[in-house]
Amino acid sequence: MDATDLLRRLVLCFVFAGLAACAKVGSGSQERDFSDRSIRVVATTTVVADLARMVGGTLVSVEGLMGPGVDPHLFKASARDVATMAEADIIMYNGLHLEGKMADVFAEMQARGIATLAVAEGIPDTLLRESALFQGNYDPHIWLDAILWKRAAHVVAQRLSAMAPGHADLFVAQGNSFGAALDTVHAYAQQAVRRVAPAQRVIVTSHDAFGYYGDAYGFEVVGLQGISTATEAGTADVQRVARMVAERRIPAIFIESSVSPRGIAAVREAVRARGFEVVIGGTLFGDALDAPGTPSGTYLGMLRYNTDTIVEALTNAGGH
């Protein structure tokens, strides 16, 4: 453990100690009926925060811990974040080890009676992607398949309904409405991919976040890094991807908003050294949404934006 981690743990210990006197009892705030007021939700990622708002509507107040461009694989909760979570009625997070560095904090919050919900827990194991590169765990990036995210919306609607039974019908209706919008954007992506020649339906990105997207919408996905960004790509990784791009003449590769572009830039240079020119097709939003108010600042907008970016790059760059 380095000095920074030691200091962080000491700070968190003081925060938790300060909360001990006012900790909730029992199994958490899920035992209380919140039908008489707004439910305070703290969400980890921008994607989970968007999900909570879409299903909860005006009956929830949502605060997100991570902003646009933040990598959830590397995120560590500060003392301020812990204090924010301690004031929540429920903490919603993705789960499947996406927020791996926050596991101890979630456990501590549960021990102190704060309700938590891993929104991915409603996805059957049979629908999850396994990866030998992620220590035998499942790929956590379920939201990049709109139909899987629809299942997560159902999980959120169920939990909110249990917390505020007086509004259960509304939570279910809002979840169903969001589910219908997810069906629409899913169909849009399936239709858009038909514009790309089958041989060019390859998404090369900074890390292996788009596996569910590829399975749902008909793309092969090649990540420079593995499912987690905890370790950086090495020279061998760059050369592996560059060789594939050059040999198969993939017209475009993509950077991600929450991952440094250095690795993809290195791939482009390595491809060029092999006598082929590949373009940077644009920035994709994988682990985080764009800033609020932008076209890709919501989940629905993000999936449509990513699809348009990928399709345009792989079709328009194909003739260079």
C-alpha positions as CSV (number, residue, x, y, z in Angstrom):
1,M,0.0,0.0,0.0
2,D,1.5,3.4,-1.0
3,A,1.4,6.6,1.1
4,T,-1.6,8.0,-0.9
5,D,-3.7,4.9,-0.3
6,L,-2.8,4.8,3.4
7,L,-3.8,8.5,3.8
8,R,-7.0,7.9,2.0
9,R,-7.9,4.9,4.3
10,L,-7.1,7.0,7.4
11,V,-9.4,9.8,6.1
12,L,-12.2,7.3,5.4
13,C,-11.9,5.8,8.8
14,F,-12.4,9.2,10.4
15,V,-15.4,9.8,8.2
16,F,-17.0,6.5,9.1
17,A,-16.2,7.0,12.7
18,G,-18.1,10.3,12.5
19,L,-21.0,8.6,11.0
20,A,-21.2,5.9,13.5
21,A,-23.4,7.9,15.9
22,C,-26.1,8.5,13.3
23,A,-25.9,5.2,11.4
24,K,-29.2,3.7,10.4
25,V,-30.2,0.5,12.0
26,G,-31.6,-2.8,10.7
27,S,-31.0,-3.8,7.1
28,G,-31.0,-0.2,5.8
29,S,-33.3,2.4,4.4
30,Q,-35.1,-0.1,2.2
31,E,-37.3,-1.0,5.3
32,R,-38.7,2.6,5.5
33,D,-41.6,3.8,3.4
34,F,-40.5,6.8,1.3
35,S,-43.9,7.5,-0.3
36,D,-44.1,10.8,1.5
37,R,-41.0,12.4,0.1
38,S,-38.4,12.2,-2.6
39,I,-35.9,9.3,-2.5
40,R,-32.3,10.5,-2.2
41,V,-30.2,8.4,-4.7
42,V,-26.4,8.6,-5.0
43,A,-25.2,6.9,-8.2
44,T,-21.7,6.0,-9.1
45,T,-21.4,6.5,-12.8
46,T,-23.1,8.9,-15.2
47,V,-24.8,6.0,-16.8
48,V,-26.3,4.7,-13.6
49,A,-27.3,8.2,-12.6
50,D,-29.2,8.6,-15.9
51,L,-30.9,5.3,-15.3
52,A,-32.1,6.4,-11.8
53,R,-33.4,9.7,-13.2
54,M,-35.3,8.0,-16.1
55,V,-37.0,5.4,-13.9
56,G,-37.4,7.6,-10.8
57,G,-38.5,10.8,-12.5
58,T,-39.5,13.6,-10.1
59,L,-39.9,11.2,-7.2
60,V,-36.1,10.8,-6.8
61,S,-33.3,13.2,-6.3
62,V,-30.1,11.9,-7.9
63,E,-26.5,12.9,-7.2
64,G,-23.7,11.3,-9.2
65,L,-20.3,10.7,-7.9
66,M,-18.4,10.5,-11.2
67,G,-18.7,13.1,-13.9
68,P,-18.1,13.0,-17.7
69,G,-14.8,11.5,-18.7
70,V,-14.2,9.7,-15.4
71,D,-13.0,6.1,-15.6
72,P,-15.0,4.0,-13.1
73,H,-12.4,1.3,-13.1
74,L,-9.9,3.6,-11.5
75,F,-12.2,5.8,-9.4
76,K,-11.5,6.0,-5.7
77,A,-14.0,7.5,-3.3
78,S,-12.8,10.6,-1.5
79,A,-13.9,11.5,2.1
80,R,-16.4,13.9,0.6
81,D,-17.8,11.1,-1.6
82,V,-18.2,8.9,1.4
83,A,-20.0,11.6,3.3
84,T,-22.3,12.1,0.3
85,M,-23.1,8.4,0.2
86,A,-23.8,8.4,3.9
87,E,-26.6,10.9,3.4
88,A,-28.3,8.7,0.7
89,D,-31.4,6.7,1.0
90,I,-29.9,4.3,-1.5
91,I,-26.6,4.0,-3.4
92,M,-26.9,2.7,-6.9
93,Y,-23.9,1.3,-8.7
94,N,-23.3,-0.8,-11.7
95,G,-21.7,-3.8,-10.1
96,L,-19.9,-6.8,-11.7
97,H,-16.7,-5.2,-10.3
98,L,-16.9,-2.1,-12.6
99,E,-16.3,0.2,-9.6
100,G,-13.7,-2.2,-8.2
101,K,-11.9,0.3,-6.0
102,M,-15.1,1.1,-4.2
103,A,-16.0,-2.4,-3.0
104,D,-14.8,-1.7,0.6
105,V,-16.8,1.5,0.7
106,F,-20.0,-0.2,-0.4
107,A,-19.5,-2.9,2.2
108,E,-19.0,-0.3,4.9
109,M,-22.2,1.5,3.8
110,Q,-24.2,-1.6,3.9
111,A,-22.8,-2.4,7.4
112,R,-24.0,1.0,8.6
113,G,-27.5,0.5,7.2
114,I,-27.4,2.4,3.9
115,A,-29.3,0.6,1.2
116,T,-27.3,-0.3,-1.9
117,L,-28.3,-1.6,-5.3
118,A,-26.0,-3.1,-8.0
119,V,-28.2,-2.5,-11.1
120,A,-26.6,-5.3,-13.0
121,E,-27.8,-7.9,-10.5
122,G,-30.9,-8.6,-12.5
123,I,-29.0,-9.8,-15.6
124,P,-28.9,-13.6,-15.7
125,D,-25.4,-15.1,-15.8
126,T,-26.3,-16.7,-19.1
127,L,-26.5,-13.3,-20.8
128,L,-23.2,-12.0,-19.4
129,R,-19.9,-12.1,-21.2
130,E,-17.0,-13.9,-19.6
131,S,-13.4,-12.8,-20.2
132,A,-10.2,-14.7,-19.4
133,L,-8.5,-11.2,-19.2
134,F,-10.7,-10.1,-16.3
135,Q,-9.8,-12.7,-13.6
136,G,-12.7,-15.0,-14.4
137,N,-15.3,-12.3,-13.8
138,Y,-18.0,-11.1,-16.1
139,D,-17.7,-8.1,-18.4
140,P,-19.4,-5.3,-16.5
141,H,-20.2,-3.0,-19.5
142,I,-23.8,-4.3,-19.8
143,W,-25.3,-0.8,-20.6
144,L,-23.8,-0.9,-24.1
145,D,-26.6,-3.3,-25.1
146,A,-29.9,-1.4,-24.8
147,I,-31.9,-4.6,-24.2
148,L,-29.7,-5.6,-21.2
149,W,-30.0,-2.1,-19.9
150,K,-33.8,-2.5,-20.1
151,R,-33.4,-5.3,-17.6
152,A,-31.4,-3.0,-15.3
153,A,-34.3,-0.5,-15.6
154,H,-36.7,-3.2,-14.4
155,V,-34.4,-3.8,-11.4
156,V,-34.4,-0.1,-10.5
157,A,-38.2,0.1,-10.8
158,Q,-38.6,-2.9,-8.5
159,R,-36.4,-1.5,-5.8
160,L,-37.9,2.0,-5.9
161,S,-41.3,0.5,-5.8
162,A,-40.4,-1.4,-2.7
163,M,-39.0,1.8,-1.1
164,A,-42.1,3.8,-1.9
165,P,-45.1,1.5,-2.3
166,G,-47.4,4.4,-2.7
167,H,-45.7,5.3,-6.0
168,A,-45.1,1.8,-7.3
169,D,-47.4,2.1,-10.3
170,L,-45.6,5.3,-11.4
171,F,-42.2,3.7,-11.0
172,V,-43.3,0.7,-13.1
173,A,-44.8,3.0,-15.7
174,Q,-41.7,5.2,-15.9
175,G,-39.5,2.1,-16.2
176,N,-41.7,0.7,-19.0
177,S,-41.6,4.1,-20.8
178,F,-37.8,4.1,-20.6
179,G,-37.8,0.5,-21.8
180,A,-39.8,1.4,-24.8
181,A,-37.3,4.2,-25.6
182,L,-34.5,1.6,-25.2
183,D,-36.3,-0.7,-27.7
184,T,-36.4,2.2,-30.2
185,V,-32.7,3.1,-29.9
186,H,-31.8,-0.6,-30.1
187,A,-33.7,-1.0,-33.4
188,Y,-32.0,2.2,-34.6
189,A,-28.6,0.7,-34.0
190,Q,-29.5,-2.6,-35.6
191,Q,-30.7,-0.8,-38.7
192,A,-27.7,1.6,-38.9
193,V,-25.1,-1.1,-38.9
194,R,-26.4,-2.4,-42.2
195,R,-24.7,0.6,-43.9
196,V,-21.3,-0.9,-43.0
197,A,-19.8,-3.6,-45.2
198,P,-19.6,-6.9,-43.3
199,A,-15.8,-7.0,-43.6
200,Q,-15.5,-3.6,-42.0
201,R,-17.7,-4.2,-39.0
202,V,-14.8,-4.0,-36.6
203,I,-14.6,-1.6,-33.7
204,V,-11.1,-1.0,-32.4
205,T,-11.1,1.0,-29.2
206,S,-8.9,1.9,-26.2
207,H,-10.2,-0.9,-24.0
208,D,-12.5,-3.8,-24.3
209,A,-15.7,-2.0,-23.2
210,F,-17.8,-2.6,-26.3
211,G,-18.2,-6.4,-26.3
212,Y,-21.9,-6.2,-25.4
213,Y,-22.4,-3.6,-28.1
214,G,-20.7,-5.7,-30.6
215,D,-22.8,-8.8,-29.7
216,A,-26.0,-6.8,-29.9
217,Y,-25.3,-4.8,-33.1
218,G,-23.1,-7.1,-35.2
219,F,-19.6,-5.8,-34.7
220,E,-16.4,-7.5,-33.9
221,V,-14.7,-5.6,-31.1
222,V,-10.9,-5.3,-30.5
223,G,-9.7,-3.5,-27.4
224,L,-6.2,-2.3,-27.0
225,Q,-6.5,-2.9,-23.2
226,G,-8.6,-5.5,-21.5
227,I,-12.0,-5.1,-19.9
228,S,-10.5,-3.1,-17.1
229,T,-8.2,-0.1,-17.6
230,A,-6.3,-0.8,-14.3
231,T,-3.2,-1.8,-16.3
232,E,-1.9,0.1,-19.3
233,A,-1.4,-1.4,-22.7
234,G,2.2,-2.3,-23.6
235,T,4.2,-2.3,-26.8
236,A,3.1,-5.9,-27.6
237,D,-0.6,-4.9,-27.3
238,V,0.0,-1.9,-29.7
239,Q,1.7,-4.1,-32.2
240,R,-0.9,-6.9,-32.0
241,V,-3.7,-4.4,-32.8
242,A,-1.7,-2.6,-35.4
243,R,-1.0,-5.8,-37.2
244,M,-4.6,-6.8,-37.3
245,V,-5.7,-3.3,-38.5
246,A,-3.1,-3.2,-41.3
247,E,-3.7,-6.8,-42.5
248,R,-7.5,-6.5,-42.6
249,R,-7.4,-2.8,-43.7
250,I,-9.8,-1.6,-41.1
251,P,-10.5,2.0,-42.1
252,A,-11.0,3.6,-38.7
253,I,-10.2,3.2,-35.0
254,F,-11.7,5.0,-32.0
255,I,-10.6,6.7,-28.8
256,E,-12.8,6.7,-25.7
257,S,-13.8,9.7,-23.6
258,S,-12.7,8.2,-20.3
259,V,-9.4,6.6,-21.4
260,S,-6.2,8.4,-22.5
261,P,-5.9,8.6,-26.3
262,R,-2.2,7.8,-26.2
263,G,-2.7,4.1,-26.8
264,I,-4.9,4.5,-29.9
265,A,-2.5,7.2,-31.2
266,A,0.3,4.7,-30.9
267,V,-1.7,2.1,-32.8
268,R,-2.2,4.5,-35.6
269,E,1.5,5.2,-35.9
270,A,2.3,1.5,-35.8
271,V,-0.3,0.9,-38.6
272,R,1.3,3.7,-40.6
273,A,4.7,2.1,-40.2
274,R,3.2,-1.0,-41.8
275,G,2.2,0.9,-44.9
276,F,-1.5,1.5,-44.2
277,E,-3.2,4.7,-43.2
278,V,-6.0,4.3,-40.6
279,V,-8.0,7.3,-39.4
280,I,-9.2,8.2,-35.9
281,G,-12.9,7.7,-36.4
282,G,-13.9,9.8,-33.4
283,T,-14.5,9.6,-29.6
284,L,-16.9,7.0,-28.2
285,F,-18.6,7.2,-24.9
286,G,-18.1,3.9,-23.1
287,D,-17.7,4.1,-19.4
288,A,-19.1,7.6,-19.0
289,L,-21.7,9.9,-20.7
290,D,-20.9,13.3,-22.2
291,A,-21.5,16.5,-20.4
292,P,-25.2,17.3,-19.5
293,G,-27.0,19.2,-22.3
294,T,-25.0,17.6,-25.1
295,P,-26.4,15.1,-27.6
296,S,-24.5,12.3,-25.9
297,G,-25.1,13.5,-22.4
298,T,-28.0,11.0,-21.8
299,Y,-27.9,7.3,-22.2
300,L,-30.3,7.3,-25.2
301,G,-28.3,10.1,-26.8
302,M,-25.0,8.3,-26.1
303,L,-26.0,5.1,-27.8
304,R,-27.3,6.8,-30.8
305,Y,-24.2,9.1,-31.0
306,N,-21.8,6.1,-30.7
307,T,-23.7,4.3,-33.4
308,D,-23.6,7.2,-35.7
309,T,-19.9,7.8,-35.1
310,I,-19.0,4.2,-35.7
311,V,-21.1,3.8,-38.8
312,E,-20.0,7.1,-40.4
313,A,-16.3,6.4,-39.7
314,L,-16.4,2.9,-41.0
315,T,-18.3,3.8,-44.2
316,N,-16.8,7.2,-45.1
317,A,-13.2,6.2,-44.3
318,G,-13.5,3.0,-46.2
319,G,-12.7,4.6,-49.5
320,H,-9.5,6.4,-48.4
